[in-house]
Amino acid sequence: MELTKPKVLVYGSINIDDFYVVPHIVRSGETISSTSYTVSAGGKGANQSVALGRAGANVFHAGKIGKDGEWVRKIMENAGVDTTYIQVAEKEATGRAIIQLSEESHDNSIVLFPGTNHSVVIEEARHVLSNFGEGDWIVMQNEISSGGEIMRAAKERGMTICFNPSPMTADLPKQFPLHLVDYLLINEIEAQGLYSYLTSPKSDADSVTSSSHITASESFPVLEKVYEQISGIIITLGGDGLVARFRINEEDEKMKEFRMGIVKGNVVNTTGAGDTFSGYFVANLVRNQELNKRFSPEQLQDALLEASHAASLAVGKEGAMDSIPIKDDVDHAIRTKQKMD
């Protein structure tokens, strides 16, 4: 009897990205000229869906676009994403991202206009979620409305939750039931923000603020204690790679730590790297999933390795969604690296 392939639902944002290449990220009160301008498909949710699709996952995207975003849906479909659950608003505009790309540092700065992303309601989401259940995954970010309610509804259906809390807004820990999350993917700044929120006196914990002196290693014990049912926490460290902790067995009091350095490559644009990592990481785990059984250290290491190589290929190209590699190219990069080692 053939087992049903697990489904991955990305409930997230779809944006139209306006890219401006600038000498450096503009400062307050400063006016600078852009050396180039391009328009492309984006949104953290859409990017992660495309990464999952190009990694070979059985991925569905749910969200909203305006009529101006129909071309983005086509790109997602061509990447292997099922767009059945994308709604088209009659009067609202698709979300926008205004992105500055620095020629000096290759870093980026982003201004978001939510558009249709903030018109998602829980009643619509419950209808979508009725098509998913135990063994299926949901991947979420913080760029759509009703996110916390959707997360609760997904857990009620027995879905595995992977959450990337970006952008890290002041009220995020109050809006999202983070204790329901199975896999938390965050960067170092987001980890510092959660640490501050969780360790502040109740009277002061009204917002998330970054504690720049707190390291990832210091954040882990706090996150693990508060979110004691979590299966994995990954903290990306930019140029220093990543550190992750996973619960290998249900009864384990301590989580097993994994460290991985950055996969070196030519850096052109870092915009889509995090979304590429998230998509490939989940796709790898889903590919090796056995119902009601935890992943082995070897499987988790392999997922981190594949996701890291995918992200390294993404930063070598322009654009966000356009830069996400296909799985054959990721596999080739891994084999090449192994031969060199």
C-alpha positions in Angstrom: 0.0 0.0 0.0 1.5 3.3 -1.1 1.7 6.0 1.6 0.2 9.4 0.9 2.9 12.0 0.3 2.8 14.6 3.1 1.4 18.0 2.1 3.1 21.2 3.0 0.8 24.3 3.3 2.5 27.7 3.3 0.1 30.2 4.7 1.9 33.4 3.9 2.5 36.6 2.1 2.7 37.3 -1.6 4.4 40.5 -2.6 5.6 42.4 -5.7 9.2 43.4 -4.9 10.6 46.7 -6.1 14.4 46.5 -6.1 16.7 49.6 -6.0 20.4 49.1 -6.2 22.0 51.9 -4.2 25.6 52.8 -3.2 24.6 52.2 0.5 21.5 51.9 2.5 19.9 55.4 2.7 20.3 57.2 6.0 17.8 59.5 7.7 17.5 62.8 5.8 19.6 61.6 2.9 18.7 61.5 -0.8 20.7 59.2 -3.1 20.3 57.9 -6.6 19.6 54.3 -7.5 21.9 52.8 -10.2 19.2 50.3 -11.2 15.6 49.3 -10.7 13.8 46.0 -11.2 10.4 44.5 -10.3 10.1 40.8 -9.3 7.9 38.4 -7.4 8.4 38.1 -3.7 7.0 37.9 -0.2 8.4 35.6 2.5 5.6 33.2 2.2 5.7 33.0 -1.6 9.5 32.7 -1.6 9.3 29.8 0.9 6.6 28.1 -1.2 8.8 28.4 -4.3 11.8 27.0 -2.4 9.7 24.1 -1.3 8.4 23.5 -4.8 11.9 23.6 -6.4 13.1 21.2 -3.6 10.4 18.8 -4.7 7.9 19.1 -1.9 4.2 18.6 -2.3 3.5 22.3 -1.5 0.3 24.4 -1.5 0.2 28.1 -0.9 -2.7 30.0 0.8 -2.9 33.7 0.8 -4.3 36.7 -1.0 -3.3 38.8 -4.0 -4.9 41.7 -5.9 -5.5 41.5 -9.7 -2.1 43.2 -10.1 -0.5 40.0 -8.7 -1.8 37.4 -11.1 1.6 37.2 -12.8 3.2 36.2 -9.4 0.9 33.3 -9.1 2.0 32.0 -12.5 5.6 32.1 -11.4 4.8 30.1 -8.3 2.9 27.5 -10.3 5.8 27.1 -12.7 8.0 26.4 -9.6 5.8 23.5 -8.6 3.5 25.3 -6.2 -0.2 24.4 -6.0 -2.0 27.8 -5.9 -5.6 26.5 -5.5 -5.9 28.3 -2.2 -4.7 31.7 -3.3 -7.6 34.2 -3.4 -7.8 37.3 -5.7 -9.2 40.5 -4.2 -11.3 42.6 -6.5 -10.3 46.1 -5.2 -7.2 45.7 -3.0 -3.6 45.8 -4.2 -1.1 43.0 -3.8 1.5 43.6 -1.0 4.6 45.4 -2.0 8.2 45.3 -0.7 10.6 48.3 -1.4 14.0 46.8 -1.2 17.3 48.7 -1.2 20.4 46.6 -2.2 23.7 48.1 -1.1 26.6 48.0 -3.6 28.9 48.7 -0.7 28.0 45.9 1.8 25.7 43.7 -0.4 23.2 44.0 2.5 19.6 45.0 2.1 16.9 47.1 3.7 13.2 46.5 3.2 10.0 48.5 3.6 6.7 46.5 3.4 3.3 47.6 2.3 1.0 44.7 3.4 -1.9 45.2 0.9 -3.9 42.0 0.5 -1.7 40.2 2.9 -3.5 41.9 5.8 -7.0 41.0 4.6 -6.7 37.3 5.4 -9.4 36.2 7.9 -9.7 33.1 10.1 -13.0 32.0 8.5 -11.2 31.6 5.1 -8.3 29.9 6.7 -10.4 27.3 8.4 -11.9 26.3 5.0 -8.4 25.9 3.6 -7.2 23.9 6.6 -10.0 21.5 6.3 -8.0 19.9 3.4 -5.0 19.2 5.7 -4.4 17.1 8.8 -2.1 14.9 10.7 1.2 14.2 8.9 0.9 17.5 7.0 3.0 20.6 7.7 2.2 24.3 7.8 4.9 26.9 7.2 4.2 30.4 8.5 5.8 33.8 8.8 4.6 37.2 10.3 3.5 39.0 7.1 -0.3 38.2 7.0 -3.2 39.0 9.2 -4.9 36.4 11.5 -1.5 34.5 11.8 -2.0 33.5 15.4 -5.5 32.2 14.9 -4.4 30.2 11.8 -1.6 28.7 13.8 -4.0 27.5 16.5 -6.4 26.1 13.9 -3.6 24.2 12.2 -2.4 22.6 15.5 -6.0 21.5 16.1 -5.8 19.6 12.9 -2.6 17.8 14.0 -0.3 19.6 11.6 3.4 20.1 12.2 4.2 23.8 12.5 7.3 25.5 11.2 7.5 29.2 12.1 9.8 31.9 10.9 8.8 35.0 13.1 9.8 37.6 10.6 9.3 40.5 10.7 9.8 40.5 14.5 7.1 43.0 15.6 6.6 44.2 19.1 3.4 42.2 19.7 4.5 39.0 18.0 4.9 36.8 21.2 1.4 37.9 22.2 -0.2 37.4 18.8 1.2 33.9 18.1 0.9 30.9 20.3 4.6 30.1 20.1 4.2 27.1 22.5 2.5 25.3 19.7 5.4 25.7 17.3 7.3 22.5 16.4 10.3 24.1 14.5 11.3 27.7 15.1 13.6 29.2 12.5 15.0 32.6 13.6 18.1 34.8 13.1 20.3 36.0 15.8 18.5 39.4 16.2 15.1 37.7 16.4 16.5 35.3 19.1 17.8 38.3 21.1 14.3 39.9 20.8 12.6 36.8 22.1 15.1 36.4 24.9 14.4 40.0 26.1 10.7 39.5 26.0 10.8 36.2 27.9 13.2 37.4 30.6 11.7 40.8 31.2 9.5 41.4 34.2 5.8 41.0 33.3 5.2 44.8 33.7 8.0 45.6 31.2 7.4 42.8 28.7 5.1 44.8 26.4 7.3 44.6 23.3 10.2 42.8 21.7 13.5 44.6 21.9 16.9 43.3 20.9 19.5 42.5 23.5 22.6 42.7 21.3 24.9 41.4 24.0 23.0 38.1 24.2 24.5 35.2 22.2 22.7 32.4 20.5 24.1 30.0 23.1 22.6 32.1 25.9 19.2 32.3 24.2 18.7 28.6 23.8 18.2 27.7 27.5 15.5 30.3 27.9 13.7 29.4 24.6 13.8 25.7 25.5 12.5 26.2 29.0 9.5 28.3 27.9 8.7 26.3 24.7 9.3 22.9 26.3 7.4 21.0 23.7 9.3 22.3 20.7 11.1 19.8 18.5 13.8 22.2 17.0 15.2 25.7 17.2 17.5 27.0 14.5 19.3 30.3 14.9 21.1 31.6 11.8 24.2 33.7 12.4 24.8 35.3 9.1 28.4 34.9 8.1 29.0 32.6 11.1 26.7 29.9 9.9 24.1 28.5 12.3 23.5 26.8 15.6 20.5 24.5 16.1 19.1 22.3 18.8 16.7 19.4 18.3 14.8 17.0 20.5 15.8 13.6 19.3 13.7 11.6 21.7 10.4 12.5 23.4 11.8 11.8 26.8 15.0 13.8 26.4 15.5 16.6 28.9 18.2 18.3 26.8 18.2 19.0 23.1 21.0 17.9 20.9 23.1 20.8 19.5 24.3 21.1 15.9 26.6 23.7 14.5 27.4 24.5 10.9 29.6 27.1 9.3 28.6 29.1 6.4 28.8 27.5 2.9 31.1 29.9 1.1 30.2 31.4 -2.2 29.9 34.5 -4.2 27.6 37.0 -2.5 25.5 39.2 -4.8 22.2 39.6 -2.9 21.2 38.2 0.5 17.4 38.9 0.2 16.2 35.4 -0.5 18.7 33.4 1.5 16.6 32.9 4.6 13.5 31.9 2.7 15.5 29.5 0.6 17.0 27.9 3.7 13.5 27.5 5.3 12.0 25.9 2.3 14.8 23.5 1.7 15.0 22.5 5.3 11.3 21.7 5.6 11.3 19.9 2.2 14.2 17.7 3.3 12.5 16.7 6.6 9.1 16.0 4.8 10.9 13.9 2.3 12.2 11.6 5.1 9.2 11.8 7.4 7.8 8.7 9.1 4.5 9.3 10.9 4.7 9.6 14.7 8.5 9.1 14.6 11.2 11.7 15.4 14.0 12.5 13.0 17.4 11.0 13.6 20.5 13.2 14.2 21.7 12.1 10.7 18.5 13.2 9.1 18.6 16.6 10.8 22.2 17.1 9.9 21.4 16.3 6.3 18.5 18.8 6.3 20.7 21.5 7.7 23.4 20.7 5.1 21.0 20.8 2.1 19.3 24.0 3.3 22.7 25.7 3.8 23.9 24.8 0.3 20.6 26.0 -1.2 21.0 29.3 0.6 24.6 29.7 -0.5 23.5 29.3 -4.1 20.6 31.8 -3.6 22.9 34.6 -2.5 25.0 34.3 -5.6 22.1 35.6 -7.8 20.1 38.7 -8.1 16.5 38.8 -6.9 14.7 37.0 -4.1 12.4 34.4 -5.7 14.4 34.4 -8.9 17.5 33.4 -7.0 16.1 30.2 -5.4 17.9 27.2 -6.9 16.4 23.9 -8.2 17.2 20.7 -6.3 19.5 19.3 -9.0 21.8 22.3 -8.6 21.8 22.0 -4.8 22.6 18.3 -5.1 25.4 19.1 -7.5 26.8 21.7 -5.1 26.8 19.2 -2.2 28.5 16.5 -4.2 31.2 19.0 -5.4 31.9 20.2 -1.9 32.1 16.6 -0.6 34.7 15.8 -3.4 36.7 18.9 -2.4 36.7 17.8 1.2 
